[in-house]
Amino acid sequence: MVTRLRLDELMYTWFGGDAPMQIGLLAVLEAGPFRRADGPVDLERVRTELAARAGRVTTLRRRVVRTRPGEGRPFWAEDPAFAPLDHVGVTSLPAGTDLPSWAATRAARPLDPDRPLWRAEIVGGLPGGQPAVLLVMSHVLVDGAAGVALAGTLFDPRPETVVPAAPPAAPPLPSHRQLRHERRREAAAALRRARRRSAGPRPTGLHGLRQVRAAAADFAGPEPVTSLPRHVGPGRRLRIVRESLPELRRCGHGLGATVNDLVLAAVTAGLHELLTARGEDPSGLVLRAMVPATLGRADRQVGRMLVVGLPVGEPDPARRLALIHGATSAGKARLRAGAEDVADLRLPLPLARWVLRRARRVGSRRVTLAVTDVSGPSAPLWLAGARLLSAAPIAPLSPGVALSVAALSYTGEVAVSVNADAAVDDLEVMTEGMARGFAALGALAERVARSQTATHS
C-alpha cells in the first residue's frame, strides 16, 4: 500500500522554472559552542549536528516517487538511499555580499526531484562570526506553517537535548509490477465505495469547474499597471524588517485588528512610499495581494487564498488599516461559509493540471504580490547547545509576481522579509516605508489608548 500525493501537494510539482515553489528559512546561531580552541567556528560540526537531527525526522526522509502510466499518481516513500549529510552543505558567504539577498537567491535554486525535497547550507564568513543556516524545502513537502514546524524539528527545545539514533534504512521502493498491482487494487476499492454510496447528488466534473470559477471571482478585472516588477529571473533581493511581537499585539488589540492586518497595512505603506519615490502618483491606487488562508484542515496544505485589496493610495494610517481589516474579515467569512479548496477539485488529473496551471498564469497577471504571516516558536531553539539567535522566512516568487512578503515570529520578534527579483534595486525604500508604517500604527494605538483613558477618567 502506497501513500499517493494529494492534489494540493501534486500541483506544486507542476510549477518550476526560475520560480520554483520552495520556501526558505534563514537562521543565525550563537557561535560560542561551535568555536574551536584556535578561535574559528567549526562549520563541519554544525553540519554534522544538523544532519544528525534531520536523520530522525520522518518527513525529511521521504521523497516523491514518480510513476509510469497505469501505476497511479506519484506517491510518497522513504528514500532507501537517504543520507542526511548529502542534504547539508557547508559554504562561506562571499566577501562584501549581503546575506539575506544571497540566501534568497540560493533558496530559488531547484531541488533534486529524485531525492527528499529539502536541503540545508551551513554558512560561514558572516561579519559577526556566527554561523548561519539556510534551510530550503519544497512546497510539495510543506506549506508555510508546516514548514516552520518541520524546521523546528531540526533544532532542540533545550540546550542539553540528546539526539536519538536515526531509524534504520527504508526498504526498497516497490517495483513497477507491484505498482500496477496496487493501482488495480485501488481502482477496485474505489468501485466498491462508489457502489455503497447512498443515492443523491454526486460531484461531477462540472462541479469542479464551478469551484474554479468561484475561486477566480476575486481575480476579476485587470490589475493596475505600475512600475512594480513582473519578470522573475534567477536572482533575488531580500530585505528584512524586525518588530516586537508584544508591541504588535498591543497595537492590534487597541485598534481592533489582527497582527496580520497590521503587517498588510505596513506593506501597503511601504508600497506607497516606493511608488512615490519612483515618481508615480499612487492616489486612489488599490493593488491586490494574495494571502494564504487556512481552512482548518490538518490533513492538507493551504489550498485557498484571500485576495485582499491593499489601499496603496490611502494616506491615512487609520483609514488604511480599517479598509484592510474589513477586506480580510469579509474574505475569512466567505471561507467559513463553505468555500472549497483545490484539494477538493473533482476533475480528471490531466484536466486538473491544465486548469490549475492556467489559473496560476491568469491569477499572476491580476495580483501584484503575495503576503503571508506565520507564527513561529515563542521559546528559544538550540542546536547542540548553541542558541538560535534569529530567524527570517524566505517566501517564493511566482511567474509574473516578483514581490513576496513573509512574516515569521520567533521569541517575541517578528521578522517581515520582502523577497523580490534582483532587478528591484530600490527595495530598501519599501522596507523603510514599512518600518515607518508600523511606527505610525503604534502611535495611532497610543493616541487611541490615551483618548480612552481620558474618557473613563
Beta strands, then each sheet from edge to edge (+ up, - down):
strand 1: 3-4
strand 2: 22-29
strand 3: 62-65
strand 4: 75-78
strand 5: 88-92
strand 6: 118-124
strand 7: 132-138
strand 8: 236-244
strand 9: 287-293
strand 10: 304-310
strand 11: 369-374
strand 12: 382-383
strand 13: 386-394
strand 14: 403-410
strand 15: 413-421
sheet 1: 1+ 4- 3+
sheet 2: 5+ 6+ 7- 2+ 13- 12+
sheet 3: 8+ 15- 14+ 11+ 9+ 10-
end
